[in-house]
Amino acid sequence: MITKRTYIVRDFLKNSYIRIAPRLKEEELRKATMLSFTFIAVALFGFFAVSPTLSTITQLRKQLSDSKAVYVSIKQKNANLSTLQQKYNALGTDLPFIFSALPQDPAIAVFVGQLQTLFTNNRISVSLIQVEELQLLKKDITHTYASFAFTFTAKGTNEDVARLLANLVEFERIVTIENVSIASLASQNEKQITLSGKAYFKK
């Protein structure tokens, strides 16, 4: 049974709701607005915070890629140098012979001395050693080496002359024999040899 008191309570609650309803809506709107601004702020902060990070990551990746390329290049160069060093070491004992066979300059005085030693070792008596003047040389520009001409006249026994020619073929300096003339002398078992050739050197 609804009493008058019940109507009074109901009216009070109704009136109270009518009075505070706008405030509730304003509070909810304010909360919603604050929440929206919070989301926007977080999103903006995240964008500006993450954007430099992404740029930094991109730069670091590029630097890493460049560093890897440089590392590979250096590694390859080191491998090439190691191979070159091994080959050089393998040639180490032969280099003096190579430089002696094809010197870096004409080394005419050294060449004449080598010939004199060759004559002495083969008991050959020399009457003439002539070397072409270097300024008269015509160097072949298609090659990395040049040469100068030489001529000598000497005498010795048949055996000594034959041994001289054999040793000249195996001479430590690279030479080519252009012309050889051997004549018999009045003395028994002696020959006179006149030889023309070329000695080579690196340009």
Secondary structure as UniProt FT lines:
FT   HELIX           4..91
FT   TURN            92..94
FT   HELIX           95..101
FT   HELIX           108..121
FT   TURN            122..123
FT   STRAND          125..131
FT   HELIX           134..136
FT   TURN            141..142
FT   STRAND          145..157
FT   HELIX           158..169
FT   STRAND          175..184
FT   TURN            188..189
FT   STRAND          190..202
//
